[in-house]
Amino acid sequence: MDTHAESGRNRYEPPHDAIASGPPIRRLFRDVIADRLPGRRPPQAAMLFAHGADPSWDERGFLGDFYNEILHQDTCWPGTADGLGLIAALAVDDRVPARHRFEMVHLLFSAATVGERHLAASRPPGPRHADADSEARARIAVRSCTPGLLARWPAECPAVRLALAALAVVFPTERTLPALGARLHGFTSRHPLGTDLGDYVRFVLVLAARDEDRILTATERFTDAYWTGTARGVPTRARALHLLGQMLTRVGAGLARPHAGQ
């Protein structure tokens, strides 16, 4: 742990023009992190502050590499929890475009649920390459930043609210769950059952009700319709989060514009 922290310490940062290369999104992320995390940073920040940039990077390539440095192929590693601090800082900054804030909240959801989702997808014999300690630390890291993210709900665009709803049901509280019905009413009134967005929102509301029988029924109903299934016998929560992750990915792919879903 100390080794990772030490490698992320910024004893010297090259001049601005030396790190201004690469796609504009890299420079934007660097500026946000420089403002929000001025001291010690996790090692993944080197992708933002290092001399030069990978000459093959366009925006998509950079983002793929950056996110993969934090949650490697949907698998937690010892540095994941620290790297999620970068994602949390970027996700709450309005300089970051909404479509990227959506992706960051989605990444936080993925990191917080990786163990349960993999369990639902692979049992038996169980998740391969699992690191239970790293998964637990990642979950704690996401839990700690979730209240701050949810506090942004009134100011957030509809697309990001959809991703925040997933975090709200992963880390339920007596305050946030009752609020979801009212907060998502606009989505349910405009997006009917049988659409990707309509099904996703309704499934979130089923999870928010915390009735295990209803959750199991809804999970099996939606899964039987068109989602990758899970083995019966896996805990209901794991099956539900596996399905919710698939739904959130589909919703994200369908959001052509940052304010889609209004």
C-alpha positions in Angstrom: 0.0 0.0 0.0 2.7 2.5 1.0 4.6 1.5 -2.2 1.7 2.4 -4.4 1.2 5.7 -2.5 4.9 6.6 -2.8 4.9 5.9 -6.5 1.9 8.3 -6.9 3.6 11.1 -5.0 4.2 14.1 -7.3 7.7 15.3 -6.3 8.1 16.9 -9.7 5.5 17.8 -12.3 6.8 18.7 -15.7 5.9 22.0 -17.3 2.4 22.4 -18.6 3.5 22.2 -22.3 5.3 19.0 -21.6 2.2 17.2 -20.5 -0.3 18.9 -22.9 0.0 16.2 -25.5 -2.6 13.6 -26.2 -6.4 13.9 -26.7 -8.1 16.9 -25.1 -9.9 14.7 -22.7 -6.6 13.7 -21.1 -5.7 17.3 -20.6 -9.1 18.0 -19.1 -8.8 15.1 -16.7 -5.3 16.3 -15.7 -6.5 19.8 -15.0 -9.5 18.5 -12.9 -7.3 16.2 -10.9 -4.6 18.8 -10.4 -7.3 21.1 -8.8 -9.1 18.5 -6.8 -6.2 16.3 -5.7 -3.2 18.6 -5.3 -1.2 16.4 -3.0 -0.5 12.7 -3.1 -2.2 10.9 -6.0 -2.6 7.2 -6.8 -0.2 5.7 -9.4 -2.9 5.7 -12.1 -2.6 9.5 -12.2 0.7 9.0 -14.1 -1.3 8.5 -17.2 -2.5 12.1 -16.9 0.7 13.8 -15.7 3.5 11.9 -17.4 5.7 13.5 -20.1 4.0 13.1 -23.5 1.3 10.6 -24.3 0.9 7.4 -26.2 0.9 8.5 -29.8 -1.8 6.0 -30.7 -4.2 7.6 -28.3 -7.4 9.1 -29.5 -10.1 9.9 -27.0 -11.6 6.4 -27.0 -8.2 4.7 -26.7 -7.1 6.9 -23.9 -10.3 6.4 -21.9 -10.1 2.7 -22.4 -6.6 2.5 -21.1 -7.2 4.9 -18.2 -10.3 3.0 -17.0 -8.6 -0.3 -17.4 -5.7 0.8 -15.3 -8.2 1.2 -12.4 -10.6 -1.7 -12.9 -8.6 -4.1 -15.0 -10.9 -6.1 -17.3 -13.6 -5.9 -14.7 -11.3 -7.3 -12.0 -10.1 -5.5 -8.9 -6.4 -5.5 -8.1 -4.6 -4.0 -5.1 -4.5 -0.5 -6.6 -8.1 -0.4 -7.7 -9.4 1.2 -4.5 -6.9 4.0 -4.7 -7.5 4.6 -8.4 -11.3 4.9 -7.7 -10.4 8.2 -5.9 -9.5 9.6 -9.3 -12.8 8.5 -10.8 -14.8 9.9 -7.9 -13.1 13.3 -8.2 -13.7 13.5 -11.9 -17.4 12.3 -11.5 -18.3 15.4 -9.4 -16.7 18.0 -11.6 -18.9 19.8 -14.0 -16.0 20.5 -16.4 -16.1 16.8 -17.3 -18.7 16.2 -20.0 -21.9 14.4 -18.8 -21.3 11.4 -21.0 -18.0 10.8 -19.2 -19.5 11.4 -15.8 -22.1 8.7 -16.6 -19.2 6.3 -17.5 -17.4 7.1 -14.3 -20.4 6.5 -12.1 -21.0 3.3 -14.1 -17.3 2.3 -13.4 -17.9 3.0 -9.6 -21.0 0.7 -9.8 -18.9 -2.0 -11.5 -16.1 -1.8 -9.0 -18.5 -2.0 -6.0 -20.4 -5.0 -7.4 -17.6 -7.0 -9.2 -17.5 -9.8 -6.7 -21.3 -10.4 -6.7 -21.7 -10.0 -10.4 -18.9 -12.5 -11.1 -20.4 -14.9 -8.6 -23.7 -14.8 -10.4 -22.1 -15.1 -13.8 -19.7 -18.0 -13.1 -21.1 -20.3 -10.3 -20.1 -23.1 -10.4 -17.1 -23.2 -10.0 -16.8 -19.6 -8.9 -15.1 -16.4 -10.1 -11.6 -16.8 -11.6 -8.8 -14.4 -10.8 -10.9 -13.0 -7.9 -9.1 -10.9 -5.2 -11.5 -10.8 -2.3 -9.4 -8.3 -0.3 -9.1 -5.9 -3.3 -12.8 -6.2 -4.0 -13.7 -5.4 -0.4 -11.4 -2.3 -0.4 -12.9 -1.2 -3.7 -16.4 -1.5 -2.3 -15.5 0.5 0.7 -14.0 3.2 -1.5 -17.1 3.5 -3.6 -19.4 3.5 -0.5 -17.4 6.4 0.9 -17.9 8.6 -2.2 -21.6 7.6 -2.9 -23.2 10.2 -0.5 -21.4 13.0 -2.3 -22.4 11.7 -5.7 -26.0 11.3 -4.7 -26.1 14.8 -3.3 -25.5 16.1 -6.8 -28.8 14.5 -8.0 -30.8 17.8 -8.3 -28.0 19.4 -10.4 -27.2 16.4 -12.5 -28.5 15.7 -16.0 -30.9 12.8 -16.5 -28.3 10.5 -18.0 -26.0 10.7 -14.9 -29.1 10.3 -12.6 -29.7 6.9 -14.2 -26.3 5.7 -13.2 -26.6 7.3 -9.7 -29.8 5.3 -9.2 -27.8 2.1 -9.6 -25.4 3.3 -6.8 -28.3 4.2 -4.6 -29.6 0.6 -4.6 -26.1 -0.9 -4.2 -25.7 1.2 -1.0 -29.2 1.6 0.3 -30.1 4.0 3.1 -33.3 4.9 4.8 -33.0 8.3 3.3 -32.1 7.6 -0.3 -34.3 4.6 -1.1 -37.7 6.3 -0.4 -36.6 9.2 -2.6 -36.0 7.1 -5.7 -39.6 6.7 -6.6 -40.2 10.4 -6.9 -36.8 11.0 -8.5 -37.4 8.4 -11.2 -41.1 9.2 -11.8 -40.3 11.3 -14.9 -38.5 8.4 -16.4 -41.2 5.9 -15.8 -43.9 8.2 -17.2 -41.9 8.8 -20.4 -40.3 5.4 -21.0 -42.7 2.4 -21.0 -42.1 -1.2 -19.9 -40.4 -3.1 -22.7 -37.9 -0.4 -23.6 -34.3 -0.6 -22.3 -34.6 2.6 -20.3 -38.1 1.8 -19.0 -37.1 -1.7 -17.9 -34.0 -0.4 -16.2 -35.8 2.2 -14.2 -38.5 -0.2 -13.1 -36.0 -2.8 -12.1 -34.2 -0.1 -10.0 -37.5 0.6 -8.2 -38.1 -3.1 -7.5 -34.6 -3.3 -5.9 -35.3 -0.1 -3.9 -38.4 -1.8 -2.4 -36.1 -4.4 -0.8 -38.7 -7.2 -1.1 -36.6 -10.3 -2.0 -39.5 -12.2 -3.5 -40.3 -9.3 -5.8 -36.6 -8.9 -6.7 -36.3 -12.6 -7.5 -39.4 -12.6 -9.7 -38.4 -9.4 -11.5 -34.8 -10.8 -12.0 -36.1 -14.0 -13.6 -38.7 -12.2 -15.7 -36.3 -9.7 -17.2 -33.5 -12.3 -17.5 -35.8 -14.7 -19.4 -36.7 -12.0 -21.8 -33.3 -11.1 -23.2 -30.5 -10.9 -20.7 -27.6 -13.2 -20.0 -28.9 -15.5 -17.3 -27.5 -16.6 -13.9 -27.5 -19.9 -12.2 -30.4 -20.5 -9.8 -29.0 -21.0 -6.3 -26.9 -17.9 -6.5 -28.0 -15.4 -3.9 -30.8 -13.1 -5.2 -28.8 -9.9 -4.7 -25.9 -11.2 -6.8 -28.3 -12.2 -9.6 -30.0 -8.9 -9.4 -26.8 -6.9 -9.6 -25.6 -9.0 -12.5 -28.7 -8.1 -14.3 -28.6 -4.5 -13.3 -25.1 -4.1 -14.6 -26.1 -5.5 -18.0 -29.1 -3.1 -18.1 -26.9 -0.1 -17.2 -24.5 -1.0 -19.9 -27.4 -1.1 -22.4 -28.8 2.2 -21.2 -25.4 3.8 -21.5 -25.0 2.6 -25.1 -28.4 4.1 -26.0 -27.6 7.5 -24.6 -26.6 9.2 -27.8 -26.4 12.6 -26.2 -25.5 13.7 -22.6 -29.0 14.8 -21.9 -30.8 11.8 -23.5 -33.6 10.4 -21.4 -35.1 13.8 -20.4 
